[in-house]
Amino acid sequence: MPNIGRENRAAQDQLSAWGIASLTPTYPSPATLAAMSEFARTLIDWQSTHGRNDLPWQQNREPYYIWLSEIMLQQTQVDTVIPYYQRFLQRFPDVAALAGAPLDDVLALWSGLGYYARARNLHRAAQLVVSEYDGVFPREAAELVKLPGIGRSTAAAIASFCYGERVAILDGNVKRVLARHFGIDGFPGERAIEQRMWALAESLVPQQGADIYPQAIMDLGATLCTRSRPLCLHCPVHITCTARIEGRQGELPTAKPRKAVPQRENAMLVLRAGNRVLLEQRPASGIWGGLFSLPELAPDEDAGGLLQRRFGLSVTASAAALAPVRHSFTHFTLTIQPWLVVFEQMPTTLNEPTLAWAALDALDAVGLPAPIRRLLASLE
């Protein structure tokens, strides 16, 4: 386990100046905290003129707006989130509207944003806020974290931005800033390293400006201390940054140990009748949970076998192979082989409630995984 004091002289000198021998889970004394707050004050001053202050969710400290943006921003870039955020607010202007909406409507608006468990948790959390908290979001991070889809850092962001609670945030941008500035070796996703980062993050939260500092350090990571080509000379704390001093910007934070990405394959059936295509709603759990997709072929099953097994249809026309579709998930890559069967008339034998015919020109209202949406768009 790396020790920041032994491995990084610049970081240790800075920590020693603050009266800290090493990073530990204990919170600093008031005197030590006052000395450390210079780092926070510098970032707060920088934030007022150079940080991001015009994002849509920053115009109102309403917890619903902040919560929605924080969930969407998990593992997704700001530029991608903004149009989704705006469409969500138009359709669901408050937590009660979101809680009362069908899950299918929520998934349809989320379609293309990825990580669909976030959308399901968003919907469930809204229902709990309405039913358990009378439609008012809890004020403390310790209570917010009890809601589905809200982790420690997201809860802290809501409590800090909306209510000024003095809590630390540790998202990907903050981890990168801390790893570089304090020379923290080790993959941040490793439990021991993450615990050390939480201890440091908590130690740096100032007594004053606790609602501004978290945004400042996140903005620093998002705009200057980026993954590649960090703009170190523009950084307000570059003079004391270990990575800059030692020329290790490209090494920190330590990358996740590389593993071979598993490859998976499956086959799907595109059943088309005129302008309509047959869709199947997937189970609530698992990949693309709750979304509509295409019927999957079992291993060693052909299109005719599936049609006979599930719909009692005998089809003499052969299925035409379409171009394979590749899609990368977090832990594996999926290659889909679609097979097209065209009916002259739309079959009406649908014995399963998860199946439905949908018009190709009305799929915007249907929650579809991004690769399936691309595939169906190519049919128009």
N, C-alpha and C positions, 0 to 999 in steps of 0.2 A: 504494500500500500504506500503510495507516494506521500512524502512529508514535504509540505510546501516550504517549511523553514530550512530543511537541508538542501533541497534541490534547486531553490530559486533565491539567490542572494538578494536580488533587488526587492522581491516581494517580502522577504524576511526583514530587510531593513525598514521597509514601510510599516510592516506589522509591528516591529519593535518600537518604532516611533509612536505608534498608537498604544503601546503598552500591552501588546498581545504576543505571547510567546509562540502560539500555534493556533490553528483553527480548531475549536472544540465546540460541542453542542451547547455550551453554556453561553448566556447572553452577557455582553460586556457590562462593566460597572458604568454608572452615569458619567464618571470622569473620562473613562476610556471612550465612551460613546460620543462625548463632546469633541474629543480629538478626531475621531473617525469621521465625524459629520462634515469635515471639510470636503471630502470626496463627494458627498451628497449635495452639499451646497453648490459646488462647482457645476454639477450636472443640472441642478435646478435652475441656476442662472443661465446655463446654456439652453435649456429647454424653452425658456420664455421667448428667445429670439430665433433659435435654430431648430427646435423640435417640431414635431408634427402637431399642429394645433387646429387644423381645419378639416379633420376627418368627420364624416357624417355623424358618428356616434359621440363625438366630443361636443356637439352643440347643445346637448341636453344631458344632465346627469341623472336622468330617470333610470332606475335600476334595470328596467326591462330592456332599454336600448343598449346599455352597457353589457348586460348578460348576453343578449342576442349576438352582439358583435364579438364578444370573447369566445363564444362557442364556435362561431363561424371562422374565427381567426386561428383556431387550433389546427395546426398543420396545413394552413392555407395562407397565401400571400394577400396583402391588403388590396391590391389592385383587382384580384379575382373576387374578393369578398364584397366590395362596395356595391356592384349591381345586384347581387343576391340580397344583400342587406336592405337595399332600397325597395326591392320587389316584395320582400317579406313584410316590411312595415306598411306597404300599401294594402296588402292582403290581410295582415294581422297587426293592426295598429297598437294593440295592448295585449297583456298577458291573458286576459279573459277571452279575447278573440282567438288567440292561439290555442288555448285550452279547449275551447268549444268546437274547434275545427276537426273534421275527420283526418285521421293520420294520412290517408292517401293524398289529401290536398297538401299537407305539409311536405310529404315526400316528393310530390310533383314539383313544388317550388324549389326543393333542395336538389333536384336532379341535375347532375353535372358537377356538384360541389364536392362529392366524394365523402368517404367515411360516414356512411349513412346511419351508423349507430348514433352519431351526434344528433341527427334529426329526430330519431325515435326518443332519445333521452330528452331532447329539447321539448318535445310534445308532452312527455310524461311529467317533466319537471314543472311545466306550465300548469298542468292539471293539479299537481300537488300544491303549488303556490296558491291557487284559487281555493282548493278544498281544505288545505291544512293551515294556511296563513292568511285567509280572507283576502286573497288577491294582492297582498303586500309582501315584497321580498324581505327576507330576514336582513338585519343590519350587520350581523357579525359573521366573519368568515367561518368561524367554527360551526355556525348553524347553516350557512349557505352550502357548505361542503356535503351536507346530508342529502342534497337534492341530486337526482340522477344526472350524470354527465358533468358535474361540477367538481373538479379536483382542487387540490390545495392552492395551486397558483391562480386558477380561475376565480375561486372564491375570494382570494385576497385581492384580486383586481377589482371585483365588484365592490367589496367592502371598502377598499381604499378610494377608488374613484368616486363612488356615490356617497359614502358616509365618512370618509376621512379616517378610517381605522388604520392604526399604525401596524401594518403587516407587510411581509415581504412577498415579492413575486419572483418566480424562478421559471420563466419560459425559455424557449430556445435562444432568443436574443440576449437575455440576461445571462444565461449560462456562458455564452460566447464571450461577453464582456468580462465576466468574472474570471473565466479561464485564462484569458489573455492578460488582463491587467495584473492579476495576482499570480500568474505562472502556474496554474493548477494543471498538473499532468494527470492523465487517466481519462477514460471515456466517461462523460458526464452521465450516461445512462446507467453506469455501474452504481449500485446502491451506496457503497462507501464514499465514492466521489460525490454523489448527489447530496448525501448527508452533510458533507463538508461545505458544499456550496450553499445549502440551506442555512447552515450556521453563519457563514459569511454574509449572505444576503440579509438575514435578520439583523446582523450587527450593524449593517450600513444604513438601515432605515432611520432617517433623522427624526428628531423630536418635532421639528417644525417642517411643514411642507410634505407630510407623509402622503398626501393625495397627489402631489406633483412628481416627487422623486421616482416612483415606479414607472410612470410614463416616460420620464427623462431617460432612465437607463434602458428601457425597451427601445426607445427611439434611437439612442446611441447605437445599439446593436443593429437596428434595422436600416439606418441611413449611413453610418460611418464605419462601424466595426462589423462590416459585412463578412460573409463566409470567404469570399474571394476579393482580392484587391481592396483591402480596408484603407480608408482615407485617414491614415494615422496623423498626418500633420494638421488636420482640421479638428482632431479630437481634443476636447477641452481638458482631458486628463492624460494626454500622451506622454507628458514628461515623466510620470511615475509608472508607466505601463511596462510590465516585465517583458511581454512579448515584443514590444517595439525595441526596448533596450537590447534584448538578446537576439533580435532578428528572427523570432520564432512565430510570426503571425500565421504562417502557413501550417505550422504544426499544432497550434492550439485553436480551439479545443481538440483534444485527441479524438481521432476518428473512431467510429465503431469498428470493432474487429470484423474484417470482411469474411463472409461465408458465401458459398456457392448458392445462387438464387434458384430454388426449385422451379422446375418447369412442369406445368400441368396442361392437359388438353381435354376438351370436351366437344361434343357436337350438339348443335341446336337446329330446330326445325322452323323454317320460315314458311308458315301456311298462309297463302295469300288468295283472296277472292275479290277480284276487282280492286277497289281502293281500300280494302280492309285486310288486316293481318291479325292472326290469333295470338293473344298474349296470355301469359300465365303469371299470377302473383306468387312470388316466392315466399317461403316460410318467414316468420318474423325474425328468427335468429339465423345467424350465418351470413355468408357473403350476400350483399344486396338485399338484406332482410327487409321484407315488406314491399319491395319494389316489384314492378311488372317486368317480365323478361320474356324470353321465348321458350317453348317447351324443349327440354333436354332429352336427347337420345341416350338410352342406357348403353353401357358398353356392349359391343357386338350386336347392336340392334340397328336395323335400317328404318327408313322413313315409313315404309309400308307396315312394318311391324308395330311401330308406335301408333299409327293411325288405327290399325285394327285393334290393338290392345286397349287404347284409351277412348276411342270414339266409335268403334265398331264399323269403321269405314274401310272399304276395299278400294284401293287406288291402283289403277293400272299404269298411270303415267309415272315415269321415273323422276326421282328428285335430282335437281341440278345443283351441283356444287358451286357455291359462291366463294369469293376470295376470303381466305382466313382473316380473322380479326385477332390482333394481339393486344393484351391489356396488362399493365404492370400494377400489382398490388404491393403492399408494404413488404410482404414476406414471400411472394411468389409471382411468377409471370404466367398468365393464362392465355392459351391459344384456342380460339373458338373456330370450329369449322361449321359454317352455316349451310344448310341444305334447303333449297327452295322447292316448294310444291305449289303449283297454281291450280285453283279450282275454277271451273267455269261458273258454278253457282256456289254460294256460301253454304257450307254444311250447317245444319241447325242442331245437330246432336252434340250438346255440351252437357255432360252429366256431372261435371265438377264445378263447384262455385268459384274456384280460383281461376277459371278460364273465361275469357271475354274477347269478342271481336272489337277491334278499334280501327278507326279511320286513320289512314296514314297522314292526312292533313290536319289531324286534331291531336297529335301526340304531345303537343306542348302542355296539355292539361294532365298528362299521365306521368307518374313517377317512373322513369326508366334509367337504368345504369347508362353511363356515358357511352361505352362501346356499343351497346344495343341501340341507343339512339342514333349513333353514327351509321350503324349498319342499316337501320330502317330508313334513314334519310337518303341513303343511296338507292333505295327502291323507287323513290318518287320520280 
